[in-house]
């Protein structure tokens, strides 16, 4: 004689199937929400680092959804092309311009800051992954850089 009558077995297997289906749907929904995390386009993202000298200017990254970007470095601004696919990122900076931005004077950019611009361009061009980080992004490659949303 069976422990449970046939009708009770069907109810039990329906409950197990419903629980399994609910768990699967929850898993799929959380995976979809994780995949929906989008790069923070059209936002000023400021490098989370110590200031270099007395000048308040910090490197910034601004990326448009079409892939055009501006890299505001320690002294100079550089146009760039950014390709994002999932968590992969590729940054192709343009050449470092000879002239300073109009609002900066020659005394504001020390040789140390000018070298930091060159180094930052090289580091950014080596980035290959990104992940969301407190409203900003964490870029990784040969080094790791955190860019947070600008507060101004």
C-alpha positions in Angstrom: 0.0 0.0 0.0 1.3 3.4 -0.9 2.0 6.0 1.8 0.2 8.7 -0.1 -2.8 8.2 -2.3 -2.3 9.0 -6.0 -4.1 12.4 -5.7 -1.8 13.5 -2.9 1.2 12.5 -5.0 0.0 14.8 -7.8 -0.5 17.7 -5.4 3.0 17.1 -3.9 4.7 17.0 -7.4 2.7 20.1 -8.5 4.1 22.0 -5.4 7.6 20.8 -6.1 7.3 21.8 -9.8 5.9 25.2 -8.8 8.7 25.8 -6.3 11.3 24.8 -8.9 9.7 27.1 -11.5 9.6 30.0 -9.0 13.3 29.5 -8.2 14.2 29.4 -11.9 12.2 32.6 -12.6 13.8 34.4 -9.7 17.3 33.4 -10.9 16.5 34.5 -14.5 15.1 37.9 -13.2 18.2 38.6 -11.1 20.5 37.6 -14.1 18.5 39.9 -16.4 18.8 42.8 -13.9 22.6 42.2 -13.5 23.0 42.2 -17.3 21.0 45.4 -17.6 23.7 47.4 -15.7 24.7 50.0 -18.3 27.8 52.1 -18.5 27.2 55.6 -17.0 27.1 57.5 -20.3 27.2 61.3 -20.6 28.3 61.6 -17.0 31.5 63.3 -15.7 33.4 60.6 -14.0 36.3 61.8 -11.9 39.4 59.8 -11.2 39.4 58.8 -7.5 43.0 59.7 -6.7 45.1 62.2 -4.7 45.5 65.6 -6.2 48.8 66.2 -8.1 50.2 69.5 -6.8 48.2 72.5 -5.8 45.9 72.6 -8.9 42.5 71.2 -8.2 42.0 69.7 -11.7 41.5 65.9 -11.6 41.3 63.6 -14.6 37.8 63.0 -15.9 36.2 60.6 -18.3 33.1 61.5 -20.2 31.7 58.9 -22.7 28.7 59.3 -25.0 26.5 56.4 -26.0 27.9 56.7 -29.6 31.4 56.0 -28.3 32.9 59.4 -28.6 34.6 60.5 -25.4 36.6 63.2 -23.8 39.5 62.5 -21.5 40.2 65.5 -19.3 43.7 64.7 -18.0 45.8 66.5 -15.4 46.6 69.3 -17.8 45.1 68.6 -21.3 41.9 67.4 -22.9 42.1 64.5 -25.3 39.3 63.2 -27.6 38.9 59.4 -27.5 36.9 56.6 -28.9 35.4 54.1 -26.4 34.0 50.7 -27.3 31.9 48.9 -24.7 30.6 45.3 -25.0 29.2 43.8 -21.9 32.0 44.3 -19.3 34.7 44.7 -22.0 36.0 48.2 -22.7 38.5 49.5 -25.2 39.7 53.1 -25.0 41.5 54.6 -28.0 42.7 58.0 -27.1 43.6 60.6 -29.7 47.0 62.3 -29.6 48.0 64.5 -26.7 47.6 68.1 -28.0 50.4 70.5 -27.9 48.4 73.4 -26.5 46.8 73.7 -23.0 43.0 74.3 -22.7 42.1 78.0 -23.0 41.3 78.4 -19.3 44.7 77.1 -18.1 47.9 79.1 -17.9 51.4 77.7 -18.5 52.3 77.9 -14.8 49.5 75.5 -13.9 51.1 72.5 -15.6 54.3 71.4 -14.1 56.6 68.9 -15.9 55.3 66.4 -13.4 51.7 67.0 -14.4 52.6 66.9 -18.1 54.3 63.5 -17.6 51.2 62.3 -15.6 49.1 63.1 -18.7 51.3 60.9 -20.9 51.2 58.1 -18.3 47.4 58.4 -17.9 46.8 58.1 -21.6 49.0 55.0 -21.7 47.2 53.4 -18.8 43.7 54.2 -20.2 44.6 52.6 -23.5 45.5 49.4 -21.7 42.1 49.1 -19.9 40.1 46.0 -21.0 37.3 45.6 -18.5 34.9 47.7 -16.5 32.4 47.2 -13.8 29.9 49.5 -12.0 31.2 51.0 -8.8 29.1 53.3 -6.6 27.5 55.1 -9.6 30.9 55.3 -11.3 33.1 52.7 -12.9 36.1 50.6 -12.0 38.4 50.1 -15.0 40.9 47.3 -15.1 43.7 46.3 -17.3 47.4 46.5 -16.5 46.3 48.8 -13.6 43.0 49.5 -11.9 41.4 52.9 -11.9 38.2 54.0 -10.1 36.2 56.8 -11.6 33.4 58.2 -9.4 30.5 60.6 -10.5 31.5 64.3 -10.3 29.8 66.1 -7.4 29.6 69.4 -9.3 
